[in-house]
Amino acid sequence: MKIFYTLFIALFFFSFQSHSQEFKEMMDSGEYTVQQISDAGEAYYTDRDKGRGTGYKQFKRWEYMAFRLMNNNGYLPTTRENLEKLRNFEVYLNESSQQRLPLNDNWQELGPESWSATSGWNPGVGRITGIAVDENNNDHIIVGANTGGVWKSIDGGQNWLPLNDYFTNLTVYSVAIDPANSNIYYFGSDGGIMFKSVDAGLTWVEIGSAGNSDVNKILINPSNSNNLYATVADQGIYRSLDGGQTWNEVANDSRGYDVEFKPGDLNTVYISGTRFSVSTDGGNNFTQISGFTTGAKMIGVSPADPNVVYVVEANGGRFGAFYVSNDSGATFTRLNHGGLNFFGYSTVGQDNSGQAPRDMDIAVSPTNINEVHIAGILTWRSTNGGVSFTCTSDWIPGNAAAANIGYCHADVDQLQFVGNTLFVASDGGIFKATDTQNVSTNYYTDLTTGIGIRQFYKIGISQSESVKVTGGSQDNGSSFYTEADGWRDWLGADGMEGFIDKDNDNIFYGTTQQGQLYRSFNGGQTQQGLSEPGPGQGNWVTPFEQDPVLENTIYVGYNQVFKSIAFGNSWSPISQQFPSNLDEMKVAPSNNQVIYASRNSFIYRTTDGGATDWTALPRPGGNVTAIAVHPTNHLKVAVSVTGSQHVYTSEDGGDTWVNYKKNLPDFSATALVWDDNGEDGLYVGMNYGVFYIDNTFTDWQPYVTNLPNVIINELEVNSVDNKLYAGSYGRGLWATPLAGDLLGTQTFVAENDISMVPNPANNEVTFSYRGGLQSNIEVFDISGKLLLNRPNVELGSTYSLDISTLRTGTYFVRLSTTEGIVTKKLLKK
């Protein structure tokens, strides 16, 4: 198909507008490069509104990460390709464990796991894309996070446990619990791929694929667990009759958004995409129902009256229509809402925004057929069967309080009634309303506390013993962390690059999307926008840096580099205009006249602070994803790049480059930082893991103890507390001691310290340790597949592990502890 596309390129430009309208489908097809999809998306939005609620933000988020994760040929690796790379890496870790020296890596999670608004205007924790509640025990809940995995609570959301930190960083779009067996979970990912767990989320296996797009919803037949339905965004609706091993499309629709059983009648199934169809024979045949437009549709049903079916329909991204059927979906009546838009930001429906079908759903009270809730960016309620709706939430806490309605983070992915409790999955977390009859400021309760799923783009670290961190994230603005007070939110929108002032750690700088600049003089209690440096705007994530020497001096990179010597109150250009916006920029810590910047695969340098035009340097290969300048040598620079070469270094300021890939696994390199430890320590962050090298090593060393398999977007070193900080895209902020801090003096757990008997074993092995130690125990087969996982095990005198489910053969047992990692080979008889 890629060859076909090359031959087709001449015709492509003649029909570019039609293709650009389908750029979302291009993302799913696997036939187009990231650049081609980017061009199509930009063409689509050329003459369209790019503001709030138009979908442009979602496109730019995808584009930013896609350009960082693409392969040598410019394509995004598929989920299966990433899984294969991960398994190969696990094999390497297991087989090479005895040859690696112990390092200091012991990653600890720093959150955020809750929100506390100061001057931030849309506080939240992170994006929740799916909710499933056990029908037999409503305290048992699982949720899916966009790039943060699946999480579980068994106490109604008071406490949460991540379920696949060491499995993969897969995108999660939907989750389900088998109503007949609450130990069986499913989650739907991108590319139509489905995963299943039979041990309540401890381990996962890939099952069959439903199409090749995002799996929006999974519905399990409560009387037959082998009968599943899946709605697949840009494909349609699929059914499985063998527990998800194989899937077949059930209706002729190009989209898949919702599926529902008629309450009390499992032979009647409703499905929707661009059409609405009904089956009365258990899903074998579907009849399309007329009277609708082609907008995206979601379905609402209730046991309060099984014959009533509600359908909410989009018109582009905004609200289109609301329909009601009183005869089990055979015929519908469209209700008149006078052109109001219930999918936008306006609490009275008076705007043109909307992000349907990404943010769109409906839920009906199980005891009152006339109580209907719909959502787009905000949430709405009807008490008269959809004839009229009133807003039940605002996306800004202060505005919600003033209007005496609930606060719920903007952009709702899912609404679901469990009993009389309404659950909401939004871009800021999971919320619930236990009394949907009475709307007030306390209408929603946030259940997200304890779920660490922040998607950081960038972080900034103060160089002080009482560490302060600012981080900019998708959907949830910029927040700052102190050990004493935890996390507070100080900017809204999408948070991007930011830093703590080197001379006064009460001064924060931050950016929102495309280079809007902000500053706080009082530790984030209030903030103000900075003056615009020049015409136009920056990239989705705009380079923003502080001078390492001069006070009050900062730099920002648009299609020129601008400098301010007055806290950002005024700006002057210090570079020529580049052909496109800059992606990365770093000022040399040891010489503030030397600055490096990049756009795509091009790298530029100034050695006189921009007094003359910047020099274009040789291109090392691949798009640059990060630049790191050595702390004491302004000519020693490293870059991470897309593709298989990963890292290049230079000893002469970028005039020549040396490939530094060495033994790095075939992941995507996304972050770099040098450590001033006297041995040229260098860390690289990837979409799986962090790796370290210095002059004492010939190869990169895995630096991953207790770090989830999540994308690392930025690394920062604090030379005062001697820690490395990682901003992850899906699991928040993490920190670990630096490699060289105590290397060679700290006591590490050794292989012989932990015994495993018997070996060979039949059905059980017992571990023992010389003292108390907490460990994650994982069992892999020789292909790198994770088969058993027991998190947070206390290794006291003994701990026994049941291995009866394993087949005869050779396995690797990895024990990840706070004192290091031990890997043992196990023979199963």
Protein Blocks (a to p, Z undefined) as FASTA:
>chain_A
ZZmmmmmmmmmmmmmmmmmmmmmmmmmnopacfklmmmmmmmmmmmgcfbehilmmmmmm
mmmmmmmmmcfkopacdfklmmmmmmmmmmmmmmmmmmpccdfbdcddebjabdcdfkbc
bdcfbdcfbdcddfklmkbccdddfklopaddfegomaccdfklmmbccdcfbdcddfkl
mkbccdddehhiacddfegomaccddddehjbdcfbdcddfklmkbccdddfkloccddf
egomaccdfbdcfbdfbdcddehiakbccdddfbccddfegomaccddehiafbdcdddd
dfklmkbccddddehjbcfbdcddfegolaccdddeehpafkbmbfnlpacbdjdfkbgc
ddddfkbmklccddfkbccddfegomaccdfbdfbfklmmmnopacddehifbdcdehjb
ccdddfkbccddfblmbgcfklpacfkgopacbccfbdcddddfbdcdddddehiapadd
dfklopadfbecjdddddddfklmkbccdddeehiacddfegolaccddddfbgcjddfb
acddddfkbghiacdddfbccddfegolaccdfbdcdfbdcfbdcddfklmkbccddehj
bccddfegomaccdddddebijafbdcddfklmkbccdddehjkopacdfegomaccdfk
lmaccbddfbdcdddehnopacdddfedcddddfkbcbdcddfehiacdddfbdcddfkl
opacdddeheapaddddfklmgojaccddfklpccdddddfkbccdddfbdcdddddddd
fkopafbdcehiacffbccddfklpccdddddddddfkbccddddddZZ
